[in-house]
Amino acid sequence: MIMSEVFLMTVFVVMLICGILEIVLFFKIWGMTNNIKAIKEKSFNEGLSSNNIDVTISKLRHYIFLQDIETAKKILLDKFISEIENEYSLLPREHYDTIKGEYVDDEKYNLQKSIRTRVEALDKQFAKIGEELPEYIKQMNTYEDYFMLFTEKDFT
């Protein structure tokens, strides 16, 4: 009788541990689905942007040949804005800090990331069509500079 009680207790403890591990595994898999969604959205957006680049270049050539430089400038600026907004939206919003044991907001860190290469590329594109890039864009170095161009305070 004592042997069967020990056996039942052992089975109960093993089943309890397995149940707890199943719950932990469930939440781990649930968390990974968010990563898969982000990867899927990123690859989908990259596929769309490669098609849009061809269309943008075609439109740009069209307006340059027609000597409609203002429209060409608008296309370049529109492309610049779309790239900056898209890149920023794909940055991680938080990360898990293993030391603190909690999720940490990355917004301040993300705002300090450089957009200098994008600004320099836009400056070269403007020079190629014989135009000067506006000074307020030339001075942008980070996403924060871009987003601080206009804030809600400017409209209230």
C-alpha positions in Angstrom: 0.0 0.0 0.0 2.8 2.4 0.9 4.5 1.6 -2.4 1.4 2.6 -4.4 1.1 5.8 -2.5 4.7 6.7 -3.2 4.2 5.8 -6.9 1.0 7.9 -7.1 2.8 10.8 -5.4 5.7 10.6 -7.9 3.3 10.5 -10.9 1.4 13.5 -9.5 4.7 15.5 -9.0 5.9 14.6 -12.5 2.5 15.5 -14.1 2.5 18.8 -12.1 6.0 19.7 -13.4 5.0 18.8 -17.0 1.8 21.0 -16.7 3.8 24.0 -15.5 6.3 23.5 -18.3 3.5 23.3 -20.9 2.1 26.6 -19.7 5.6 28.2 -19.9 6.1 26.8 -23.4 2.7 28.1 -24.5 3.6 31.7 -23.6 7.1 31.4 -25.2 5.5 30.3 -28.5 2.9 33.1 -28.2 5.8 35.6 -27.8 7.6 34.2 -30.8 4.6 34.7 -33.1 5.0 38.5 -32.6 8.6 38.2 -33.9 7.4 36.2 -36.9 4.7 38.8 -37.7 7.4 41.6 -37.6 9.7 39.6 -39.9 6.9 38.9 -42.3 5.8 42.6 -42.4 9.4 43.7 -43.0 10.0 41.3 -45.9 6.6 42.2 -47.4 7.5 46.0 -47.2 10.9 45.4 -48.7 9.3 43.6 -51.6 6.9 46.5 -52.2 9.6 49.1 -51.9 11.8 47.5 -54.7 8.8 47.8 -57.1 8.1 51.3 -55.9 11.8 52.3 -56.6 11.5 51.3 -60.2 8.3 53.4 -60.6 9.8 56.3 -58.7 12.9 56.3 -60.9 10.7 56.1 -64.0 8.6 59.1 -62.9 11.7 61.0 -61.9 13.2 60.6 -65.4 9.9 61.6 -66.9 9.7 64.9 -65.1 13.3 65.7 -65.5 13.0 65.3 -69.3 9.9 67.5 -69.2 12.0 70.0 -67.2 9.4 69.9 -64.4 12.1 70.2 -61.7 9.5 71.1 -59.0 7.7 67.8 -59.5 11.0 65.9 -59.5 11.9 67.5 -56.2 8.6 66.5 -54.7 9.1 62.9 -55.9 12.6 62.8 -54.3 11.2 64.4 -51.0 8.3 62.0 -51.0 10.6 59.0 -51.4 12.9 60.4 -48.6 9.9 60.8 -46.2 8.5 57.3 -47.0 11.9 55.7 -46.4 12.4 57.5 -43.1 8.9 56.7 -41.8 9.1 53.1 -43.0 12.6 52.5 -41.5 11.5 54.0 -38.1 8.3 51.9 -38.0 10.4 48.8 -38.4 12.7 49.5 -35.5 12.0 47.5 -32.3 9.8 49.3 -29.8 11.1 47.4 -26.8 13.5 44.7 -25.8 13.8 42.3 -22.8 16.4 43.4 -20.3 17.7 40.1 -18.8 19.3 42.0 -15.9 16.2 43.9 -14.8 13.9 41.0 -15.9 11.5 43.3 -17.7 10.8 44.9 -21.1 12.5 48.2 -21.7 11.1 50.9 -24.0 13.5 51.7 -27.0 11.9 54.9 -28.2 14.6 57.3 -26.8 17.3 55.0 -28.2 15.6 54.8 -31.6 15.2 58.5 -31.9 18.9 58.9 -31.6 19.7 56.6 -34.5 21.3 58.3 -37.5 19.6 59.2 -40.7 22.7 61.0 -42.0 23.2 58.5 -44.9 19.7 59.1 -46.2 20.1 62.9 -46.0 23.5 62.7 -47.8 21.9 60.5 -50.5 19.0 63.0 -50.9 21.5 65.9 -51.2 23.4 64.0 -54.0 20.1 63.4 -55.8 19.1 67.1 -55.5 22.5 68.1 -56.9 22.1 65.7 -59.8 18.9 67.6 -60.9 20.7 70.9 -60.3 18.9 71.9 -57.1 19.9 72.8 -53.6 18.6 70.7 -50.7 16.7 72.8 -48.2 18.9 73.7 -45.2 16.5 72.3 -42.6 16.9 68.9 -44.2 20.7 69.2 -44.6 20.9 69.7 -40.8 19.0 66.5 -39.9 21.2 63.9 -38.2 18.8 61.6 -36.3 15.2 60.5 -36.4 14.5 62.9 -33.6 15.6 65.8 -35.8 13.1 64.6 -38.5 10.2 64.1 -36.0 10.8 67.4 -34.3 10.4 69.3 -37.5 6.7 69.6 -36.7 5.1 68.5 -33.4 1.6 68.7 -32.0 2.6 71.9 -30.3 3.0 73.6 -33.7 -0.7 73.0 -34.5 -2.2 74.1 -31.2 
